[in-house]
Amino acid sequence: MPSPSTTLAAARPGWWIRGAHLQTLWARLSRSRHLIQFEREVLATPDGDEVMLDHTKGAPAGAPRVLLLHGTEGSAYSLHTQGLAVLVARAGWHATVLNFRSCARDPNNIYKRLRNKRPRLYHAGDTDDLALTVRTLTARAPETPLAAIGFSLGGGALLKWLAESDDAGAVRAAATISVPYDLAASADFLDRPTRLARFYVWNFMRRIRPKVLDVMDRFPDETRHLDRVRIEAARGIREFDDRATAPLHGFAGADDYYARASALPLLPRVRTPTLCVSATDDPFIPAESVRRAHAAVSPAITFAELPWGGHTGFVSGAWPWRATYPAEDAVVEWVARFV
């Protein structure tokens, strides 16, 4: 496989944004959710629900298409998704964002989440909607080159699909940023008793827990096996996954969910040229699991492990008002080699 671009090799964190936590939080402090406009498509799913696809406009017919997969509680209007969509559009390509179930936002009010129609949400190992999206896009334009980029949870789902799907050959190249390769290790890492770890967990819980409770209210018969009191009392990631994520989606518990949904054991099976970018200082992912992922990759995977970057941050540039994002630049450059 080709080596990563010199963009990553030469990248350094901005002098004004040192440290993993500042790198992680920078997007929320400075980046816009209104960088690019989309055209929305509602795609019916086999189980009677819908997933929302958001497409960029302006690229010529036949230009390559890049499928973007957001992270936990993200959407097409996530800060990193917007940044990647802009880069894809500048390259003259089409971008399509797959909004995971319950994550799509109202285009007229991007802070309003759209409810799903079935008693489920999404999870790290769910690749059914990704498979449906790839089949739909390739059926419409079989000659159009297709690539995929995912970050965080979306990157893990992408790697899992590339390893398991018979249709993986439809994607010419792929890239990921900040994947939690071992879900159990990442959950335990986030659950450690430090102030900032607790902040990250609180921020996750305040968004995902109301969704689960809403599903329970709207689908009481299908969710009667869930315990509202225990879900409301969950304080850690592992507790929440054990009491909510796992039983809602058919897993025996958190351990079963982590074992079956993690990308780490599937990395040797990936055959699509893929660039995986990770930071060893990621506050969501223990460095030890990043090293194990690096050791497990197939020959098709090029692994770029930086000592800095935080979680999906990788912020560089001479000044704050001239910030650059070399990991995002690098994954788009990688895709360009193949499409």
Salt bridges, closest charged atoms under 4 A:
GLU41 OE1 - HIS55 NE2 2.81
GLU41 OE2 - ARG140 NH2 2.10
ASP47 OD2 - ARG101 NH1 2.89
ASP47 OD2 - ARG120 NH1 3.89
ASP49 OD2 - ARG101 NH1 3.21
GLU50 OE2 - LYS117 NZ 3.07
ASP54 OD2 - ARG40 NH2 2.71
GLU73 OE2 - LYS211 NZ 3.01
ASP126 OD2 - ARG120 NH2 2.01
ASP129 OD2 - ARG101 NE 2.79
GLU164 OE1 - LYS160 NZ 2.94
ASP182 OD2 - ARG292 NH2 2.71
ASP188 OD1 - ARG238 NE 2.87
ASP214 OD1 - ARG115 NH2 2.59
ASP214 OD2 - ARG218 NE 2.90
ASP217 OD1 - ARG228 NH2 2.39
ASP221 OD1 - ARG224 NH2 3.03
GLU232 OE2 - ARG228 NH1 3.94
GLU239 OE2 - ARG243 NH2 3.54
ASP255 OD1 - ARG238 NH1 2.60
ASP256 OD2 - ARG260 NH1 2.94
ASP282 OD2 - HIS311 ND1 2.82
GLU288 OE2 - ARG292 NE 2.55
GLU305 OE1 - HIS294 ND1 3.23
GLU328 OE2 - ARG31 NH1 2.81
GLU328 OE2 - HIS80 ND1 3.43
